[in-house]
Amino acid sequence: MLIYLHIPFCDSLCHYCAFNSYVDKFDLKPSYMHSCIKQLKSELSLFKPDKNSIKSLFIGGGTPSSIKTELYIPFFDLIKPYLKDDAEITTEANPNSATPLWLEGMKKMGVNRISFGVQSFDEKKLKFLGRNHNKTQAIKAITKASEVGFENISLDLIYGTSMDTKELLIEDLKIAKSLPINHISAYSLTIEENTPFHKTPKVAVDSIELATFFTNLIEKSGFPQYEISNFGVYNSIHNLGYWEYDDYIGVGAGAVGFFKDRRFYPPKKIEGYIKNPTLKETEFLKTREMHIEKIFLGLRSKIGVKLSEFNKKELENIETLTKSGKIEIKHNKIHNTNYLLSDEIALFITN
């Protein structure tokens, strides 16, 4: 079982971001975190995890580093008995707000992995994306995290923008590789509704050639790809847990949860969530829906999909793909040979 805590506060709104986040309402931080505790207690009653059974906690956002460490203490006090002794505990952070004091405080609470929203080390591209940090801040924050004692450090990079050239991406990766990291998340820019970039969609360049170039470059730089957007000597337990279709508790405004054949949706608006954090809509998933989801998720990662999952027609489609080299079969599982084509392959199999 996994657990995700959503922090919806941000210092500024990035031009591409469609996540549930706010650049104001900072006065609600204490009451929001208090509501997260209320919801967590309710979810623990529903999911009934055994003590020492949750293998991963991920704090995402928004910007988790915009919340003072002391506000996290009650949450950690409540969840710690349920975490495995070797649980992966990750927090996202922005370079401009992950101060040495904040990093030290999160490390003391048990956080053992940190993921920095860097996106690029190119100053012009950072401004283009609406990021509020610079190259120097990113390098200093990552270096400081290592000095504090974080052994598992990741950073995000965005590609597929109208600014990108092979030379720019090579330089971004060169700087990333020089830092004490063991994981990279690389995301192709997508244009989402209700974002500043939605008004100028040409800022995104959907180039399979550039995507192939960059993902291959990351692998050659010593970060093996283990999932469609993730590369690393270290493979995130939390990331793989989603692809393995694990149950997960979602805590916070709009944080989705999943248990067996149900998906839960708490209020998305922060005021509504604070008012009633235990309120949630429930979606019951049909067997066919879950079957298709497992295929899509398994083909996006090194997890693969068991052959026993497929019906006769799907196995015939798999045979066709195997002969053409699109997928391979190992240990009674099918595995994707090109993550960039994962959705197309999944559609071919299930149609």
N, C-alpha and C positions, 0 to 999 in steps of 0.2 A: 504494500500500500504506500501511496505517496501523499504529500500534503503541499498545497500551494497557498501562499499568503500574498494577497494583492495590495500594493501600496499605490493609491491613485494620485498622489501629489507629485508635481513637477515644478522645477524652477522656471522652465520655459517650454513652449510647445514647438516641437520639431516639425518641419514642413511636411514630413511623410507620415507622421504618427496618427494612427486611428485607434490606439488603445484607450481604455477608459481612464482618463487622467485629467487633472485640473491644475491650472497655473495660478489659482487663487484659493480661497477658502482654507488658508493655512491654519486659521483659528480652530478648525474642526479636527485637527490632528489628534489631540488627546481623546476626544469623544469617539472618533473613528476607531482608534486602537482599542478603546474600551468595548466598543460594539463587536470588534473582531473576537475578543475573548468570549463574549456572549454566544456568538455564532459557533465558535470552536467547541464550546461545551456541548452545544446542541448536536453538532456533527459527530462528536465522539460518542454520544448516546446512540446515534443512528447507525454509524459504521461499526461501532463496538470493536475497535482494534485491540488486540492483546497488548500487554505491556511489552516493551522492547521489540515491537514488530514493524514499525514504520521505517522504511529504508531510506527515505529521502524527504527533505524539507527544502522548498525553493521559495525565496522571497523575491517577488518580481514587481513590475510596475508599468507605468509610473517610474518613480525614482525612490527606491528604498533608502538611499543615502540622504534623502531629504527629511527623514524621521530620526530624531535623537535616539541614541541607543537605549536610554532609560525607559522610553516608551515601549520598547520591545520586551523588556524584562518579564512582565506578567504573562505574555504569550509563551515565552520560552519556559517559564516555570510550569505552565500548564501542560505543554506538549512533551517536555523532556522525558517523563517516565515511559512514553509510548515509542520514543525513538530507539532504534537499534543502537548498540554500542558503537558500531562503525558506520552509523548513518551519514549520508552525504548531506551537508547543510550548506546551501548556496544562497548568496545574496547578490542581486544586481546592484550596480553602483555607477554613478556618473563621475568622471574625473574631477569636475569642479567642486563637488560636494562631499566626496569621500576623503574627508580630512584625516590626518594621522590619528586624532583622538577618536573619530568615528570608527576607523579601521581597527584600532586597538580594542575598543569597546565591543565590537561585533566578534572579534576573535576570542575575547574572554568569555562571551556567552556560548561559544561552541561552534560558531560558523567556521567551516573548514574549506570553503570554496567561494571564490568571488568572481563575478563576471562583469567586466567593464564595458559600458556602452561607448566605445571609441568611435566607430563607424569609418574614420579615416584619420590619417596624420597630415593630410594636405590642408593647409589653412583655408584656401579658397573653397575647397569642397566642403569643409566643416561649416563655413558661413552659408554656402549654397543649401546645405541640408537643414540649416537652422539650429545647429548645435551651439551650446553656449560655453564650450571649453575650447582650448587650443592644443596644439601638438605638445608643447612643453608640459602643460597640466596633465595630459594623458600619460606621458612617459613618467612623470614624477609620481603620479598616483599608483601606477602599476609597480614601479620600483619600491615605493613605500610599503605597498601591500606585501611584497615579498620580504622586506625587512622586518615587518611586523610578525611574520611567521606563516603566511598563507603559502602552502605548497601547490595548491591547485588554483591556478589563475587563468581565466579566459578573457578574450576580448571579442567584441563584435566588429565586423567590417561590412560595409554596404557597397555593392557594385551594381552595374547596370544603369548608371546615371548618364545623362548627356555630357557630363564632364569627364567621364572615364576614358582613359587611354591605357594601353598595355603598360606604358612607362609609368603612369601614375599608380596603377595597381601593383606593379613590381616594387615600386618604392614603398608603398604602404606595407606590403608583406615583408620587405627587407627590414623595416623598422620593427614590425611586430615580432619577427623572429629574433631580433636582438634583445628582446625583453624577457624577463623570467616568467614566461607563460608556457602552458602545456595543452592549450585548447584554443581553437578559433571557431567562432560562428560567423558564417558568411552568408548574407542575405541579398538576394536580388531586389532592387527597388521596385515596389509595386505601388500603384496609385490607388489610394483608398478614398471613398466618399467622405465628405466633411473634413478634408484636410487642405492646407494651403496649396499643396501640389495638385489637388484635384482640378484646380482652375487652369493649370498649365501641364497637362498630361505628357507633353513632349519631353519633359525633363527625364522621363524613364525611357531607356533603350532596351528593348527585349531582344537580345542577341544571343542565340545559342552558341555562337562562335566565341563570344567574349566570356560567357558563363563557363564553357568547357575549358577555355584557356586559364581562367582564374582558379577554378576548382582543381585542375591538374597542377597548376603552379603551387597551390597550397599543399597538395599531397607531396610534391617533389621537395618542398621545403621542410619536410619532416613531420607533417601533421596528417596522418592517415584519415581518410573520410570514412565515417561510420554511420552517417545519416545524411539526408539530402542537404542540410545546411550546416552540419557540424563535423569538425575535424579535430583530431587530437591524439596525442600519446595517451592521454587520460580520456576515457569515455564517460560522459556524465550518466550516473545512475538514474537521475531524474528524467533526462531526455529519453533514455532507452525504456524507462518504465512506461511512458506514454505509448511508445511504439509496440510494447508488449501487451498493451491493453490492460494494464494494471488498474485497480480501483484507485481513485484519488479524491481527497477532500479539498474542496476549494473554499478558502476563507477570504472574505472581503467583498467590496462592491463589484458585482458582475463576475466574480470568480466562479467558474463552472466546476461542479463536482460530478463524479461518476462512481456508481456502485452497482455491480452486477449487470442489470439491464435497465438502469435508470440514470438519467442525467438531471442535475439540479442547477437551477439558475436563480441566484439571489438578486435582490434589487440592484440595478446598475447605477442609478443616481445616488450620489453620496448621501444626500439628506434623507432619502427614503431608506437607505441601508442603515444609517445610524438610528433612525426611528424604530425600525423593526428588522434587526439583522438575522433573525431566525426564519423570516418569511422567504419562501422560495417556490418557484414553479418547478414541476416535475414532468419530465418527458420520458415516456416508456418506449424503449427501443424494441423494434421487431427483430426476430431472428435473422431475417434477410438483411436488414440494415446493419446489424452487428457483424455479420459475415463479410459484407462489402467493406466496412470500416477496417476490419482486421487485415484484409488484403491490401487496401490502400496504405495503411500504416506500416505493415510488414515490408512492403516493397520500397518504402522510403528510407529504410535503414538496413543495417547488417543483420537484423533479427530474422528476416525472411518469413515465409509462411509455410506451415506444415502441409504436406500433400494431403493429409487426411481431412483438411478443411474443405477441399474442393469436390464439386459434383462431377458427374461424367462429362458433361459438355465443357466445363471449365478445364478439366484435365486434357481434353482434346485441344483446346486453345493453348494450353501450356506446352503441349508437345510441339505445336507449330512454332511457338516462340523459342523453345529450346533448340530446335533444328536451325533456326535463323540466328542463334547466338544472342538473342535479346535477354534471355535469362539462363540460369544454370541451376542444376539440382545437386544439392550436397546434403548428406545425412537426413534424407527424407524431407527436405525443405526446398522450396524454390527461393532463389536469390536473384536480385536485380543486378545487372552488370553495368547499368547506367542510371544513377539516381535522377538525373535530369529528365529522364523519360518515364519515371515511375508511375505518374498518373495515367499516361497513355497506355502503358502496359497493363495496369490494373483494369482500365476500362475494356481493353481488348479481351482480357480473361473473363470478366464478369458479364459481358454482353452476349 
